[in-house]
Amino acid sequence: MGNTSKRYSAEVQERAVRLFQEHVHEYPSRWAAMQAIAGKIGSTAETLRSWVVKAEAEAAADPRRNASLADRERVKQLERENAELKRANEILRKVSAFFAQAELDRRGK
């Protein structure tokens, strides 16, 4: 079998690493996330793993960049919590309306 290596642009590599970092929490393991995301961008999971390792090493070497990644992750976490709270509030509003109507119906009899 011949060597079928591909060259990916820096933009593709950065996008793939960003996708991984933003969605890794949705998978049971880092490797599972790498396999899924690599399949979407047309690379191998091992290739993506090497990009992620390199990006993480660069982030560790540059505290400002590392802080930026931490901030983005925190924003993502807060957005997930916000969405969950909105769903809970909607459920509570519906339950409250249900019981209020039931109370009105009970008083009317």
CYANA upper distance limits for C-alpha pairs under 8 A (distance plus 0.5 A):
  8 TYR  CA     12 VAL  CA      6.66
  8 TYR  CA     13 GLN  CA      7.06
  9 SER  CA     13 GLN  CA      6.87
 10 ALA  CA     14 GLU  CA      6.56
 11 GLU  CA     15 ARG  CA      6.52
 12 VAL  CA     16 ALA  CA      6.56
 13 GLN  CA     17 VAL  CA      6.69
 13 GLN  CA     48 LEU  CA      8.34
 13 GLN  CA     51 TRP  CA      7.20
 14 GLU  CA     18 ARG  CA      6.56
 15 ARG  CA     19 LEU  CA      6.56
 16 ALA  CA     20 PHE  CA      6.67
 16 ALA  CA     37 ILE  CA      7.75
 16 ALA  CA     38 ALA  CA      8.12
 16 ALA  CA     41 ILE  CA      7.69
 16 ALA  CA     48 LEU  CA      7.71
 17 VAL  CA     21 GLN  CA      6.65
 17 VAL  CA     48 LEU  CA      7.74
 17 VAL  CA     51 TRP  CA      7.15
 17 VAL  CA     52 VAL  CA      6.10
 17 VAL  CA     55 ALA  CA      7.93
 18 ARG  CA     22 GLU  CA      6.53
 19 LEU  CA     23 HIS  CA      6.53
 19 LEU  CA     37 ILE  CA      7.81
 20 PHE  CA     24 VAL  CA      5.92
 20 PHE  CA     33 ALA  CA      7.20
 20 PHE  CA     34 MET  CA      7.23
 20 PHE  CA     37 ILE  CA      7.18
 20 PHE  CA     52 VAL  CA      8.43
 22 GLU  CA     73 GLU  CA      7.73
 22 GLU  CA     76 LYS  CA      8.24
 23 HIS  CA     27 TYR  CA      8.03
 23 HIS  CA     33 ALA  CA      7.88
 24 VAL  CA     29 SER  CA      8.00
 24 VAL  CA     30 ARG  CA      6.61
 24 VAL  CA     33 ALA  CA      5.91
 24 VAL  CA     34 MET  CA      8.47
 26 GLU  CA     33 ALA  CA      8.20
 27 TYR  CA     32 ALA  CA      6.65
 27 TYR  CA     33 ALA  CA      5.98
 28 PRO  CA     32 ALA  CA      7.07
 28 PRO  CA     33 ALA  CA      8.23
 29 SER  CA     33 ALA  CA      6.91
 30 ARG  CA     34 MET  CA      6.67
 31 TRP  CA     35 GLN  CA      6.63
 31 TRP  CA     45 ALA  CA      8.15
 32 ALA  CA     36 ALA  CA      6.76
 33 ALA  CA     37 ILE  CA      6.54
 34 MET  CA     38 ALA  CA      6.24
 34 MET  CA     45 ALA  CA      5.75
 34 MET  CA     46 GLU  CA      8.48
 34 MET  CA     48 LEU  CA      6.93
 34 MET  CA     49 ARG  CA      7.15
 35 GLN  CA     39 GLY  CA      6.70
 35 GLN  CA     44 THR  CA      7.75
 35 GLN  CA     45 ALA  CA      5.26
 36 ALA  CA     40 LYS  CA      7.11
 36 ALA  CA     45 ALA  CA      8.45
 37 ILE  CA     41 ILE  CA      7.01
 37 ILE  CA     45 ALA  CA      8.32
 38 ALA  CA     42 GLY  CA      6.44
 38 ALA  CA     43 SER  CA      5.49
 38 ALA  CA     44 THR  CA      5.98
 38 ALA  CA     45 ALA  CA      5.69
 38 ALA  CA     47 THR  CA      8.47
 38 ALA  CA     48 LEU  CA      6.67
 39 GLY  CA     43 SER  CA      6.71
 39 GLY  CA     44 THR  CA      7.38
 39 GLY  CA     45 ALA  CA      8.07
 43 SER  CA     47 THR  CA      6.92
 43 SER  CA     48 LEU  CA      7.48
 44 THR  CA     48 LEU  CA      6.97
 45 ALA  CA     49 ARG  CA      6.51
 46 GLU  CA     50 SER  CA      6.77
 47 THR  CA     51 TRP  CA      6.97
 48 LEU  CA     52 VAL  CA      6.65
 49 ARG  CA     53 VAL  CA      6.60
 50 SER  CA     54 LYS  CA      6.65
 51 TRP  CA     55 ALA  CA      6.59
 52 VAL  CA     56 GLU  CA      6.50
 53 VAL  CA     57 ALA  CA      6.65
 54 LYS  CA     58 GLU  CA      6.69
 55 ALA  CA     59 ALA  CA      6.57
 56 GLU  CA     60 ALA  CA      6.62
 57 ALA  CA     61 ALA  CA      6.77
 58 GLU  CA     62 ASP  CA      6.83
 59 ALA  CA     63 PRO  CA      7.24
 59 ALA  CA     65 ARG  CA      6.06
 59 ALA  CA     66 ASN  CA      5.31
 60 ALA  CA     66 ASN  CA      6.60
 62 ASP  CA     66 ASN  CA      6.77
 63 PRO  CA     67 ALA  CA      6.55
 64 ARG  CA     68 SER  CA      6.85
 65 ARG  CA     69 LEU  CA      6.82
 66 ASN  CA     70 ALA  CA      6.71
 67 ALA  CA     71 ASP  CA      6.54
 68 SER  CA     72 ARG  CA      6.72
 69 LEU  CA     73 GLU  CA      6.68
 70 ALA  CA     74 ARG  CA      6.62
 71 ASP  CA     75 VAL  CA      6.67
 72 ARG  CA     76 LYS  CA      6.72
 73 GLU  CA     77 GLN  CA      6.70
 74 ARG  CA     78 LEU  CA      6.63
 75 VAL  CA     79 GLU  CA      6.57
 76 LYS  CA     80 ARG  CA      6.78
 77 GLN  CA     81 GLU  CA      6.77
 78 LEU  CA     82 ASN  CA      6.47
 79 GLU  CA     83 ALA  CA      6.68
 80 ARG  CA     84 GLU  CA      6.75
 81 GLU  CA     85 LEU  CA      6.66
 82 ASN  CA     86 LYS  CA      6.68
 83 ALA  CA     87 ARG  CA      6.81
 84 GLU  CA     88 ALA  CA      6.77
 85 LEU  CA     89 ASN  CA      6.56
 86 LYS  CA     90 GLU  CA      6.68
 87 ARG  CA     91 ILE  CA      6.83
 88 ALA  CA     92 LEU  CA      6.72
 89 ASN  CA     93 ARG  CA      6.61
 90 GLU  CA     94 LYS  CA      6.79
 91 ILE  CA     95 VAL  CA      6.67
 92 LEU  CA     96 SER  CA      6.45
 93 ARG  CA     97 ALA  CA      6.64
 94 LYS  CA     98 PHE  CA      6.60
 95 VAL  CA     99 PHE  CA      6.73
 96 SER  CA    100 ALA  CA      6.52
 97 ALA  CA    101 GLN  CA      6.59
 98 PHE  CA    102 ALA  CA      6.69
 99 PHE  CA    103 GLU  CA      6.58
100 ALA  CA    104 LEU  CA      6.80
101 GLN  CA    105 ASP  CA      6.61
102 ALA  CA    106 ARG  CA      6.61
103 GLU  CA    107 ARG  CA      6.71
104 LEU  CA    108 GLY  CA      6.67
105 ASP  CA    109 LYS  CA      7.24
